[in-house]
Amino acid sequence: MLEQVRVPRPVGGHPRTRPDRLGGDRACSSRRNRRRLRRRVEHTIPEPEDRRADRQRRGSKGGRPTGFGGETHRRRDEVGRTVNRPKVFRAVATRHDKRAYVFHGTVAVASIRLWLRT
């Protein structure tokens, strides 16, 4: 998925292929993913409780703790909650629409209703 990333430059030119930072959820936190990301980009991915306990149980062979910044995690969590807000609407959560443009319209209507509600 990282090969498909294109971050547009504000002044124009070729888009960047490496973002400044990547945020993910607990499902993306495997050792393999972390090792690959560590070489490419700074990332913020929370470590699941069971994996943390397993690492601590293994002692020095378990590896070092993951770097996990508090402010960065708050921003990642805020983005995740904002993206999930339209899923309150059943049509967005279940995606019954067959065509992509119809689904995008449904998401737009749900977003407008959320925006008007606040």
C-alpha positions in Angstrom: 0.0 0.0 0.0 2.9 2.4 0.7 3.9 2.2 -3.0 0.6 3.8 -3.9 1.1 6.9 -1.6 1.4 10.2 -3.4 1.6 13.3 -1.3 1.1 16.4 -3.4 3.5 19.3 -3.0 2.0 22.7 -2.1 4.1 24.5 -4.7 3.6 21.9 -7.5 6.0 19.4 -9.0 6.2 15.7 -8.6 4.3 14.3 -5.6 6.3 12.9 -2.7 6.1 9.1 -2.3 7.1 9.1 1.4 4.8 10.8 3.9 6.3 12.5 6.9 4.5 10.2 9.3 2.2 7.2 9.1 -0.5 6.3 11.5 -2.1 2.9 11.9 -4.3 0.8 14.2 -3.5 -2.3 16.3 -4.2 -4.6 13.3 -1.1 -3.3 11.5 1.3 -3.8 14.4 3.0 -7.0 13.5 6.8 -7.2 13.9 7.2 -7.6 10.1 5.2 -4.4 9.4 7.0 -2.4 12.1 10.5 -3.5 10.8 9.6 -2.6 7.3 8.1 0.8 8.3 11.0 1.7 10.6 13.3 1.6 7.5 10.9 3.8 5.4 8.9 6.3 7.5 8.2 7.4 11.0 5.1 5.7 12.2 2.6 5.7 15.1 1.0 2.3 15.7 -0.3 1.2 19.1 1.0 -2.1 20.4 -1.8 -4.6 21.5 -1.8 -5.6 25.2 -1.1 -9.3 24.5 1.9 -8.5 22.3 3.3 -6.1 24.9 2.9 -8.7 27.6 4.6 -11.3 25.4 7.5 -9.0 24.7 8.0 -8.2 28.3 7.8 -11.9 29.3 10.6 -12.7 26.8 12.9 -10.2 28.5 15.9 -9.0 26.5 15.0 -11.3 23.6 11.6 -9.7 23.3 13.0 -6.6 21.7 12.7 -3.0 22.7 9.4 -1.2 23.4 7.7 0.6 20.5 8.2 4.3 20.4 4.7 5.7 20.9 4.2 9.5 21.3 1.2 10.8 23.2 0.4 13.8 21.1 0.8 11.9 17.9 -1.5 9.2 19.2 -4.1 11.7 20.1 -4.1 13.2 16.6 -4.2 9.6 15.1 -7.2 8.8 17.3 -8.9 12.0 16.4 -8.6 11.3 12.7 -9.9 7.8 13.2 -13.0 8.9 15.1 -13.7 11.6 12.5 -13.5 9.0 9.7 -15.8 6.7 11.6 -18.5 9.2 12.3 -20.4 8.8 9.0 -20.7 5.1 9.8 -23.5 5.9 12.3 -25.7 6.0 9.2 -26.8 2.5 8.2 -26.4 3.2 4.5 -22.8 4.1 5.0 -22.0 1.3 7.4 -23.5 -1.5 5.4 -22.8 -0.1 1.9 -25.7 -1.5 0.0 -25.0 0.7 -3.0 -23.6 -1.1 -6.0 -22.0 1.8 -7.8 -19.1 3.8 -6.3 -20.6 7.2 -7.3 -23.8 6.4 -5.4 -21.9 5.4 -2.3 -19.8 8.6 -2.5 -23.1 10.5 -2.7 -24.4 8.7 0.4 -21.2 9.5 2.3 -21.5 13.1 1.2 -25.1 13.4 2.4 -24.1 11.7 5.8 -21.2 14.1 6.2 -23.4 17.1 5.5 -26.0 16.0 8.0 -23.2 15.5 10.6 -21.8 18.9 9.8 -25.2 20.6 10.1 -25.9 18.8 13.4 -22.8 20.3 15.1 
